[in-house]
Amino acid sequence: MAAQERRRRRVARFWRALVLALVAASVIQELRKDPADREWHDSLFGVVPYDFRRPTAARFRAAVWSPDDPRLLTPRAYGVGWTLNFGRLVRLVTRPD
């Protein structure tokens, strides 16, 4: 049991370090831009989306509940990475076309 716990902790530390590195990289990317060009939302390496603007209800809803969006994973309303589009998931489960 102790070996499983150590493995779980190593995996958790890895994910925390990865998230911290992505947040740091996205902030550095924005700070390297001219102040007038900083929008605080873009993507890292053209792949990982980030958005550090103040979250709004409309952006949160678009990220979490957008059944017409074909993507199951959408950019987060705030932060780095993706979130599950529950609207699309429900549509796929209830009406698989």
N, C-alpha and C positions, 0 to 999 in steps of 0.2 A: 504494500500500500504506500509506503514511503517513496518508492521509486515513481509511482504514478503521480504523486503529489509534486515531486521535484520536476517531473516532465511538464505537468500542468503549469507550474510557476514559470518554467523556462519559456513555454509558449506564450503565456500572458506577458512576460517581459519583452519578448520579441515584438508582439503586436503593439504594446505601448511605445516601444522605441520607434517602430515604423511610423506610427501615427504622429509622434512628436517630430520625427524627421520630415515628414510631409508638410506639417504645419509650418515648421521653421523654413523649409524650402519655399513654400508659397509666400510667406511674409517677406523673405529676402528677395524673391522675384519682384514683388510689388515695390519694395523699397529701392530697388535698383532703377526703377522707372522714374522719369521726371515727375515731380509732384502733380503737375497738371494732367499727367497721363495715368495716374493711379486710379483704377476703378475698383480694386479689391475683389474682383471676381475674374477668373480666367481658368486656365488649366496648366498643370505641371507636365512638362515634357510632351505636351499635346495630348495627354491621356487622362490624367487624374484631375477632375474638376475641383475648384475651390471657390467659395463665396464667403467673404467676411463682411459684407454689407449688413446693416441692421435687418434682421428677418422680418418679413411681412406675412400677413395671413395669406395673401394671394400667392406668394412664392412658396410658402409651406404647402398650401393646398395643391399647387401645380406639381410639387415634388412628390407628395404622398398620395394624392388622389387625382389621377388623370387617366381615366379609363380609355380615352381615345388615343393616348400616346402609345405607340407600339413598343416602347421600351419598358422592360420590367424593372430595370434599375435606372434611376434618374439622378442627376446631380443634386446634392443636398441643398436644402434651403439656406443652411448656414454651416460652415465648416469645410472639411476636406473629404472628398470621396463621393459615394453614392448612397442612395436610400431606396428602399423597396417601394415601388409604385403599387400600393394596395388596390387602387382602382383598376389597374390593368390586370392584377392577379385575380380579383373577383370576377372580372369579365371573362378571363380565360377559363376559370373554373365553372362559371355558370353558363357561358355560351362559347364553348370551344368551336371555332369556325374552321 
